[in-house]
């Protein structure tokens, strides 16, 4: 099926905001724009590595790296487990950052909104760390790592995507694709879609891991949210076709074993946009394509 970029934009409109309850003046870290003193500053005045100053200075250094768009330095801080309170920024639906590393992930997500390709290139060598946080990290590390991976995948090399699949990224994502947090479920589905789109080996693995069934279940749960429903319908349609839009009958059979066609047909047409209704009809046509051959 064609590109679903328009609907996907709805999925990526996840606000990254400053907290309403600003810390007191005593708790606020200084955020001056001048370079932080380090053991080795470049001729341009940019800091390279933070000295062992403590929490306040680490926060200042983090802010400095963000302001100066020092992407590699920010990536280098994502494994810093120094605890923080009252983070200066956080993703609206996610757990607030509890560490320097988690806040660095949020800052990288913010920077992706203006310079996605270059941030993605900086994070690509560390995608395995995002996977580790998604698997074993705290809730804030999980949420923020998944959001950053969502952005990074648009510019990640085929070799790196294949490595993610080989290392079991779908097994990790299956933990959150059906979680209780709605936004996290939808984001997980979007990340899975970016991984398996136009990659037959990834499509097959996702199907074998019952990923199609999870998408069908999400469609059922999200039937009242038009924009999310439209995206999920497109994700499922993409899963059932190869890169040349040829229908994969083997996958159709597996999805219909999960009553996919009944679930789609049971969705009420009320309050649905014209585009969503078209997507529903298209998916029904796909799911009944084997019947139409007779």
C-alpha positions in Angstrom: 0.0 0.0 0.0 1.3 3.5 -0.6 3.1 5.7 1.8 1.1 6.5 5.0 3.2 9.5 6.0 0.3 11.7 6.6 -1.3 9.4 9.1 2.0 8.7 10.7 2.5 12.3 11.4 -0.4 12.0 13.8 1.6 9.3 15.6 4.7 11.4 16.0 3.0 14.5 17.4 4.1 13.6 20.9 4.8 16.8 22.8 8.1 17.2 24.7 7.3 19.8 27.3 8.8 21.6 30.3 7.2 20.7 33.6 4.5 23.0 35.0 6.0 22.8 38.4 9.3 24.5 38.0 11.9 23.7 40.7 12.6 26.3 43.3 15.5 28.7 42.7 17.6 26.7 45.1 17.0 23.5 43.1 17.3 25.0 39.6 20.5 24.2 37.8 22.3 27.1 36.2 21.8 27.1 32.4 24.2 29.7 31.2 25.2 29.5 27.6 29.0 29.9 28.1 31.1 26.8 27.7 31.6 24.6 30.7 35.2 24.3 31.8 36.6 21.0 31.0 40.0 19.2 30.9 40.1 19.7 27.1 38.2 22.5 25.2 38.4 22.8 21.5 39.5 25.9 19.7 35.9 26.8 19.0 35.2 26.8 22.7 33.1 23.7 22.7 33.4 21.4 25.7 34.5 17.8 25.0 34.0 15.9 28.2 32.6 16.9 31.5 34.8 17.0 34.6 33.7 15.1 37.6 31.9 18.1 38.9 28.7 16.6 40.3 25.0 16.7 39.5 24.6 20.5 38.9 27.5 20.8 36.6 26.5 17.6 34.7 23.1 19.2 34.1 24.8 22.4 32.9 27.0 20.4 30.6 24.0 18.5 29.3 22.2 21.8 28.5 25.4 23.2 26.9 25.7 20.1 24.6 22.0 20.5 23.6 22.4 24.2 22.9 25.6 23.6 20.8 24.0 20.6 19.1 26.9 18.4 20.2 25.1 15.2 19.3 27.9 12.8 20.0 28.5 14.2 23.4 24.8 13.9 24.3 24.8 10.3 23.1 27.8 9.7 25.3 25.8 10.8 28.3 22.8 8.5 27.8 24.5 5.9 30.0 25.0 8.3 32.9 22.9 7.1 35.8 23.3 10.1 38.0 19.9 10.7 39.6 18.0 13.9 39.0 14.7 15.5 40.2 12.4 18.0 38.5 13.7 17.4 34.9 13.7 20.5 32.7 12.0 18.6 29.9 10.1 15.4 29.4 7.8 13.6 26.9 4.2 14.4 27.9 2.9 10.8 28.1 6.1 9.2 29.3 7.7 8.7 32.7 9.7 11.8 33.6 13.5 11.4 33.4 15.1 10.2 36.6 18.7 10.3 35.5 21.1 12.4 33.5 21.1 9.6 30.8 17.3 9.6 30.6 17.2 13.4 30.2 19.9 13.2 27.5 17.5 10.8 25.6 14.7 13.4 25.8 17.1 16.2 24.6 18.0 14.0 21.6 14.3 13.5 20.9 13.9 17.3 20.9 16.8 17.8 18.6 15.4 15.2 16.2 12.4 17.4 15.6 14.8 19.9 13.9 17.7 17.9 12.7 16.5 14.3 12.6 19.0 12.9 10.1 22.1 14.1 11.9 20.9 13.0 15.3 20.0 9.6 13.9 23.5 9.2 12.5 25.0 10.1 15.9 22.8 7.6 17.7 23.1 4.7 15.2 26.3 3.2 16.8 24.5 3.1 20.1 21.2 1.6 19.1 22.1 -1.5 21.1 22.0 0.7 24.2 18.5 1.8 23.4 17.5 -1.9 23.0 19.1 -2.6 26.4 17.1 0.2 28.1 13.9 -0.9 26.4 14.5 -4.4 27.7 15.9 -3.9 31.2 15.8 -0.2 31.9 13.5 1.8 34.2 10.2 3.0 32.8 11.6 6.4 31.9 14.6 4.9 30.1 12.3 2.5 28.3 9.8 5.2 27.1 12.5 7.7 26.1 14.7 5.1 24.3 11.7 3.9 22.3 10.8 7.4 21.3 14.4 8.1 20.2 14.5 4.8 18.2 11.3 5.9 16.5 13.0 9.0 15.2 16.4 7.2 14.4 14.9 4.5 12.3 14.0 6.9 9.5 17.8 7.3 8.7 19.3 4.0 10.1 21.3 1.9 7.6 20.0 -1.5 6.4 22.9 -3.1 8.1 22.0 -1.6 11.5 18.3 -2.5 11.1 19.2 -6.1 10.2 21.4 -6.2 13.3 18.5 -5.0 15.5 16.3 -7.7 14.1 19.0 -10.3 14.6 19.5 -9.2 18.2 15.9 -9.7 19.0 14.3 -6.3 18.8 10.9 -7.7 18.1 11.0 -9.8 21.3 11.6 -6.7 23.2 8.9 -4.7 21.5 6.3 -7.4 22.1 6.5 -6.5 25.8 5.1 -3.0 25.2 2.9 -3.4 22.1 0.1 -4.7 24.3 0.8 -2.7 27.5 -1.8 -0.7 29.4 -0.3 2.7 28.4 -2.1 3.6 25.2 0.5 6.0 23.8 3.3 3.4 24.4 1.3 0.8 22.6 0.8 3.0 19.6 4.4 4.1 19.5 5.6 0.5 19.7 3.4 -0.4 16.8 4.9 2.5 14.8 8.5 1.3 15.6 7.6 -2.2 14.5 6.2 -0.9 11.3 9.3 1.1 10.5 11.4 -2.1 11.1 9.4 -4.5 9.0 8.3 -2.2 6.1 9.8 -3.4 2.8 11.9 -6.0 4.6 10.6 -9.5 3.9 12.8 -11.2 6.5 11.5 -8.8 9.2 7.9 -9.2 8.1 8.1 -12.9 8.4 9.6 -12.8 11.8 7.0 -10.3 13.0 4.2 -12.5 11.7 5.8 -15.6 13.3 5.9 -13.8 16.6 2.2 -13.1 16.5 2.8 -9.4 15.7 -0.1 -9.4 13.3 -2.4 -10.6 16.0 -1.2 -7.8 18.3 -1.9 -5.2 15.6 -5.4 -6.6 15.1 -6.1 -6.4 18.8 -4.8 -2.8 18.8 -7.1 -1.9 16.0 -10.0 -3.3 18.0 -9.0 -1.2 21.1 -8.4 2.0 19.1 -11.5 1.9 16.9 -12.8 5.2 18.5 -9.6 7.1 17.7 -9.8 7.9 14.0 -6.2 9.1 13.4 -4.6 6.2 15.4 -7.0 3.7 13.8 -6.0 4.9 10.3 -2.3 4.4 11.0 -2.9 0.9 12.5 -4.9 -0.1 9.5 -2.1 1.0 7.2 0.5 -0.8 9.3 -1.5 -4.1 9.1 -2.0 -3.6 5.3 1.7 -3.1 4.8 2.5 -6.2 6.8 0.3 -8.3 4.4 2.1 -7.2 1.2 5.6 -7.4 -0.1 7.6 -4.4 -1.3 5.9 -4.7 -4.7 2.4 -4.6 -3.1 1.9 -8.3 -3.8 -0.5 -9.9 -1.3 1.2 -12.5 0.9 -1.5 -15.2 1.1 0.3 -17.1 3.8 0.1 -14.1 6.1 -3.6 -13.5 5.2 -4.4 -17.0 6.3 -2.6 -16.5 9.6 -4.4 -13.2 10.3 -7.8 -14.6 9.5 -7.1 -17.4 12.0 -7.2 -14.6 14.5 -10.6 -13.4 13.3 -9.0 -10.3 11.7 -11.7 -9.9 9.1 -14.5 -10.1 11.7 -12.8 -7.5 13.9 -12.3 -5.0 11.0 -15.9 -5.5 9.8 -17.3 -4.9 13.3 -15.7 -1.4 13.5 -18.4 1.2 13.5 -18.3 3.6 10.5 -19.8 6.4 12.6 -17.5 9.5 13.0 -14.8 7.9 10.8 -13.0 10.1 8.2 -13.3 9.3 4.6 -9.6 8.2 4.5 -10.2 5.8 7.4 -13.2 4.3 5.7 -11.2 3.8 2.5 -8.4 2.1 4.6 -10.9 -0.2 6.2 -12.3 -1.2 2.9 -8.8 -1.8 1.5 -7.8 -4.0 4.4 -11.1 -6.0 4.1 -10.3 -6.5 0.4 -6.8 -7.8 1.3 -8.1 -10.1 4.0 -10.7 -11.6 1.5 -8.4 -11.7 -1.5 -8.0 -15.5 -1.3 -11.8 -15.9 -1.3 -12.1 -13.6 -4.4 -9.9 -16.0 -6.4 -12.6 -18.6 -6.5 
